[in-house]
Amino acid sequence: FKRRKDESKDGRQQKLLAEYGGEEHLQAPPPELLQQSERYVEYSRTGQVVSGGGNAVAQPKRYKEDIYPLNHSSVFGSWWDDGKWGYHCCKQTMRNSYCTARK
């Protein structure tokens, strides 16, 4: 059964290729094409990167990491006291409070 199924599949593919062509599209693209990017980089006359250089760091699409609002150095919920969550850096339990810890 599997042999007949494979022969039928191959026969169908060969018939389509003979009728419509396009066998070159079945080949994998060269590896040089897979490494291209659309990142814009500007160079000076000496070859130094002027703008757009540096490696782009992948940013998470759903959650923002390492973003601390209102001058905090920790996230809200990193400290627990007497049934309330807060910031570990300044021990504030109000979420939208400005950080008062000395750095």
C-alpha positions as CSV (number, residue, x, y, z in Angstrom):
1,F,0.0,0.0,0.0
2,K,2.8,2.5,1.0
3,R,4.7,1.7,-2.2
4,R,1.7,2.3,-4.4
5,K,0.9,5.5,-2.5
6,D,4.5,6.8,-3.0
7,E,4.5,5.9,-6.7
8,S,1.2,7.7,-7.1
9,K,2.5,10.8,-5.4
10,D,5.7,10.8,-7.4
11,G,3.7,10.2,-10.6
12,R,1.4,13.1,-9.9
13,Q,4.4,15.4,-9.1
14,Q,6.2,14.4,-12.3
15,K,3.1,15.0,-14.3
16,L,2.6,18.5,-12.9
17,L,6.3,19.3,-13.4
18,A,6.1,18.1,-17.0
19,E,2.9,20.1,-17.7
20,Y,3.7,23.4,-16.0
21,G,7.5,23.3,-15.4
22,G,9.1,24.9,-12.3
23,E,11.5,22.2,-11.3
24,E,14.0,24.9,-10.3
25,H,11.7,26.1,-7.6
26,L,11.9,22.7,-5.8
27,Q,15.7,23.2,-5.1
28,A,16.7,24.8,-1.8
29,P,18.0,28.4,-2.1
30,P,21.8,29.0,-1.7
31,P,22.9,29.6,1.9
32,E,24.1,33.1,1.1
33,L,20.6,34.2,0.5
34,L,19.3,32.9,3.8
35,Q,21.7,35.1,5.8
36,Q,20.6,38.4,4.3
37,S,18.7,41.0,6.4
38,E,17.0,44.3,5.7
39,R,18.9,46.0,8.6
40,Y,20.2,49.4,7.4
41,V,23.8,50.2,8.3
42,E,25.5,53.4,7.2
43,Y,29.4,53.5,6.8
44,S,31.9,56.4,6.6
45,R,34.6,56.7,4.0
46,T,37.0,54.8,6.2
47,G,34.7,51.9,6.7
48,Q,33.6,52.7,10.2
49,V,29.9,52.2,11.1
50,V,28.2,55.6,11.4
51,S,24.6,54.6,12.2
52,G,22.5,51.5,12.4
53,G,25.3,49.3,13.5
54,G,25.3,47.0,16.4
55,N,23.6,43.7,16.8
56,A,19.9,43.9,17.1
57,V,18.6,42.3,20.3
58,A,15.4,40.3,19.9
59,Q,12.7,41.9,21.9
60,P,9.9,39.7,23.3
61,K,6.6,40.5,21.6
62,R,4.3,39.8,24.5
63,Y,6.1,40.8,27.7
64,K,8.5,43.8,28.2
65,E,11.6,42.7,30.1
66,D,14.1,44.8,31.9
67,I,11.9,47.9,31.8
68,Y,11.6,49.5,35.2
69,P,9.2,52.4,35.4
70,L,9.5,55.5,37.6
71,N,13.2,55.1,38.4
72,H,12.8,51.7,40.1
73,S,15.5,49.1,39.9
74,S,13.2,46.1,40.5
75,V,9.8,45.1,39.2
76,F,6.5,45.5,41.1
77,G,5.8,42.3,43.0
78,S,9.4,41.6,43.9
79,W,8.8,42.4,47.6
80,W,6.0,41.2,50.0
81,D,5.2,42.7,53.4
82,D,2.1,42.3,55.6
83,G,-0.1,41.0,52.8
84,K,0.9,43.6,50.2
85,W,3.1,43.4,47.2
86,G,5.6,46.1,46.3
87,Y,9.0,47.2,44.9
88,H,12.0,45.6,46.4
89,C,14.3,48.5,45.7
90,C,12.4,51.1,47.8
91,K,9.9,49.0,49.7
92,Q,7.0,51.0,48.2
93,T,3.6,49.1,48.1
94,M,1.9,51.6,45.8
95,R,2.3,50.6,42.2
96,N,2.6,54.0,40.5
97,S,4.9,55.5,43.1
98,Y,8.2,57.1,42.2
99,C,11.3,55.2,43.6
100,T,12.9,56.9,46.6
101,A,15.8,54.5,47.1
102,R,19.3,55.9,46.9
103,K,21.4,54.4,44.1
